[in-house]
Structures are given as structure tokens and as C-alpha cells.
């Protein structure tokens, strides 16, 4: 396995790296995209600052919540308040398009090429931007799905209709009691289908997506493949970063590219076939499209 401390840092300029990435893209048989929070942040889905304050001012005043992420864990006293918070959060980060068209531009960039996306993002912005849902693997869940809180069974439930009503009809930070979701099989409260502990439900769709991803990797284990890592920080590198390093190492014709605001790096073993760009993802994609 790779040594975490032997990551390679090049002295190439940002423009030179982007040019190399442009050439790599022109020549690929397939692109495997691995995306984490940094991509959505570049698209404007920020969880603090003005976007948070303007949408959650009442919750900030009443509970002193610091940002959207921590608010998801706040121990509200009633389910009516819990779902008032969450429905607003889900509308803003799952059913509405991201403020900046970074996902749209990414699709434009890889248009016409074979691609597959693995992501830990739960906001579904890939699908909203028009990526083929058969080419997406959301490993950590989806803000748009609910599951039984126990769970007593392994199905998930689309929440759009109820969430829209909750967000529109809520008053004084409370939804009406009739809208609170309960498991259709056991009657227990439903929870978000997000991987936070071992109650996370991997439904049939999850397993099918995992299988399609595995097949894609197998089909393109050889040839000119670009492993394009976007917005993956230093946390939990075992889902995207380390596997991408491994696949690149195993296929001598492949290229690994990593774009992140900071800590873009590759291990020494694949350094010559790596392009690590410390910059805003949206800005790099715009330059690759000739817009920047
Ligand atoms: Zn149940």
C-alpha cells in the first residue's frame, strides 16, 4: 500500500497543470469522477455565512445554531421542530439547484465521453445537472430519501412531496403533526437516509449502483482512463482517494487528477501520471472549457 507521507508535490505552475489536464481529457477512453464536499462548496452550497443566516435566521436566534451542518444534529424537543429544520435544509440543498453552475459545466466538460461518478455528497446535484443516474453511485445516502429509524426493513422512501409541504406550510419553526413521517411497516419515526451510524439502509438502488460502478471500473481497468478527484479533502480517503491511487498505479496508461482548494496531492508511485491542482474547482473547469 502507499505511504501517506510520500505524497508528491510538483513545481509545475497551475496553468501548466491545467494544460496537461486538458490534454489528458482529449485523449481518454473513460473518466471516473470521485467527488466530495469541495465540489458542492465550489458550486455555492455553503453551510455557513450569508446563505445560512438568510435561510435559518429564526433557528439561529432561538437555538444559537452555528451552521447548517451542526443544525442537523441539534436535539430539538419535538419532531415538529426537527422536521421544520430538516425540510428547509433538504429543500435548499437537495431540491433546489446549486447557486453556481459548476456541476453543469463539469457535465459539459465530459460530454460525449464514457464516465461514471462515485460521490459521498448527498445533495444529488449531479442528477439535477443532468448526469445520467445510471452512472452515479451515491455511497453515503441522499437527502431526498427517508428510511425506517430502526430500521425494520431495507427500503427507502422518496420524500419530495412531503418535504415541499413541510417547507411551505411550516409556522414558527414547526411543521404540522400530520406531516411527520412514520415507517409504513412498523410505525416508528422515519429518519434521513444518511450514513451516520450502522442504522444506514443500503437499499436495492444502492446495491445496483455499487454493482454498476464495479462493472465500469472493470471494463476500464486498462486503457486511457482519467481518475478525476474533485473536492476530496484529507478526511476518510478510503472511499475515493486511495482507491483512485491504486487504480492509477495498476493501469500504466491512466492519469490521476486531483482538484481541491488545498491538499491536492498524489503518492510518489503515480507522481509522473498525476495532476494535482490546488484551486477552486469551478474556476479550473471554466478554464478547461476555455471560459476562464
Ligand atoms: Zn419500520
Boltz pocket constraint, residues with backbone or C-beta under 6 A from the ligand:
constraints:
  - pocket:
      binder: B
      contacts: [[A, 148], [A, 149], [A, 150], [A, 151], [A, 152], [A, 153], [A, 183], [A, 184], [A, 185], [A, 186], [A, 187], [A, 188]]
      max_distance: 6.0
